[in-house]
């Protein structure tokens, strides 16, 4: 989503983004895991729940996603190799409903993650417009096929 790269870079970028006015919680549902020898493909559903300050108020954002992890057993221990996401939908609601936020023009954002893209933009970041999402079935099929090919390769 907002980061693409190695784990050390992710940790560094996350530390720079820390803000005491933003609270983010990931609610990850139990995973379905397909194990084939020393490889495994894990799929789970997740809700990314964010509360943040905006225009003298607070907003709650929820991003609904499906997570895909490629895993491999190395020296007797399972290692997480990838994290890929299909964006399903998102929403933002004011914590105090009397104050409705002004989102401006959202037409440039994809339907699967328009509010997430707006929220990330409020923090000075951009989100790619080509992420796998429910509003683009071809992108979902490509992600699923890529992961199936990986787990089936010997």
ZINOR-V424034 format. One record per residue. N is the residue number from 1. RES is the residue in three letters. PHI is phi in whole degrees, 0 to 359 (999 if undefined). OMEGA is omega in whole degrees, -180 to 180 (none if undefined). D_LAST is the distance of its C-alpha to the last C-alpha in Angstrom with 1 decimal. Layout:
# ZINOR-V424034
N/RES/PHI/OMEGA/D_LAST
N/RES/PHI/OMEGA/D_LAST
This chain:
# ZINOR-V424034
1/UNK/999/-177/29.6
2/UNK/264/-180/32.1
3/UNK/219/176/29.8
4/UNK/222/-178/26.7
5/UNK/165/-177/25.6
6/UNK/281/-175/24.8
7/UNK/297/-179/26.1
8/UNK/298/177/29.2
9/UNK/294/178/30.4
10/UNK/297/-180/29.9
11/UNK/298/180/32.1
12/UNK/298/180/34.6
13/UNK/295/179/34.9
14/UNK/296/178/35.2
15/UNK/297/179/38.1
16/UNK/292/-178/39.9
17/UNK/275/-176/39.7
18/UNK/307/176/41.2
19/UNK/215/179/44.4
20/UNK/291/-179/46.6
21/UNK/263/179/47.3
22/UNK/236/178/43.7
23/UNK/240/-179/42.0
24/UNK/236/179/38.3
25/UNK/229/177/36.6
26/UNK/255/177/33.1
27/UNK/260/-176/33.1
28/UNK/260/-179/29.5
29/UNK/280/179/29.1
30/UNK/305/-176/26.9
31/UNK/268/168/23.2
32/UNK/262/-174/20.9
33/UNK/239/176/17.6
34/UNK/257/-178/14.5
35/UNK/258/177/12.7
36/UNK/224/-178/9.3
37/UNK/66/-179/9.2
38/UNK/265/178/9.8
39/UNK/244/175/9.3
40/UNK/212/175/12.2
41/UNK/240/-179/13.9
42/UNK/254/177/17.6
43/UNK/235/177/20.2
44/UNK/209/177/23.9
45/UNK/259/-177/27.3
46/UNK/213/170/29.6
47/UNK/244/176/33.2
48/UNK/266/-173/34.2
49/UNK/253/-175/37.9
50/UNK/233/171/40.1
51/UNK/242/-178/43.9
52/UNK/210/178/45.6
53/UNK/280/177/49.1
54/UNK/202/177/50.2
55/UNK/48/177/53.7
56/UNK/62/177/55.5
57/UNK/216/177/53.5
58/UNK/235/178/50.1
59/UNK/236/171/47.2
60/UNK/250/177/44.4
61/UNK/242/175/41.1
62/UNK/233/177/38.2
63/UNK/240/-179/34.9
64/UNK/263/-176/32.7
65/UNK/221/169/28.9
66/UNK/245/-177/25.5
67/UNK/258/176/23.2
68/UNK/231/179/19.4
69/UNK/236/169/17.7
70/UNK/270/-179/14.2
71/UNK/231/179/14.1
72/UNK/216/178/12.3
73/UNK/272/-179/13.8
74/UNK/233/-180/15.2
75/UNK/52/176/17.8
76/UNK/81/-179/18.3
77/UNK/235/178/19.0
78/UNK/281/179/17.3
79/UNK/241/175/17.5
80/UNK/276/-178/18.1
81/UNK/263/-176/16.4
82/UNK/220/169/17.9
83/UNK/222/176/20.8
84/UNK/240/-172/21.2
85/UNK/227/165/24.2
86/UNK/252/179/25.6
87/UNK/275/-177/29.4
88/UNK/261/178/31.2
89/UNK/193/177/34.8
90/UNK/211/178/37.2
91/UNK/204/174/40.9
92/UNK/228/176/43.6
93/UNK/230/176/46.7
94/UNK/289/176/49.8
95/UNK/294/176/50.5
96/UNK/249/-171/54.1
97/UNK/302/180/54.2
98/UNK/293/-178/57.6
99/UNK/249/179/56.1
100/UNK/274/-178/53.7
101/UNK/286/174/51.6
102/UNK/261/-179/51.8
103/UNK/272/-177/48.4
104/UNK/69/-178/49.8
105/UNK/270/-180/47.9
106/UNK/262/-173/44.4
107/UNK/296/179/43.9
108/UNK/277/-178/41.7
109/UNK/257/179/39.0
110/UNK/292/-178/36.3
111/UNK/302/-177/37.2
112/UNK/295/-177/34.1
113/UNK/212/-177/35.1
114/UNK/295/-180/38.6
115/UNK/287/176/40.3
116/UNK/296/178/37.5
117/UNK/297/178/37.8
118/UNK/297/-178/41.6
119/UNK/298/179/41.4
120/UNK/298/178/39.1
121/UNK/297/177/41.5
122/UNK/296/180/44.4
123/UNK/262/176/42.8
124/UNK/86/180/42.6
125/UNK/249/174/38.9
126/UNK/239/179/37.4
127/UNK/239/-180/34.4
128/UNK/298/-179/32.4
129/UNK/267/-176/33.2
130/UNK/246/180/29.7
131/UNK/287/178/27.9
132/UNK/297/-179/26.1
133/UNK/208/-179/28.8
134/UNK/300/180/30.0
135/UNK/281/179/32.6
136/UNK/227/-176/30.0
137/UNK/306/180/27.8
138/UNK/297/180/25.9
139/UNK/295/178/24.9
140/UNK/293/180/23.7
141/UNK/298/179/21.7
142/UNK/298/179/20.0
143/UNK/297/180/19.1
144/UNK/297/-180/17.8
145/UNK/296/179/15.7
146/UNK/298/180/14.3
147/UNK/288/176/13.3
148/UNK/298/179/11.9
149/UNK/299/-180/9.8
150/UNK/296/-176/8.5
151/UNK/289/-178/8.0
152/UNK/275/-180/6.4
153/UNK/290/-180/3.8
154/UNK/261/none/0.0
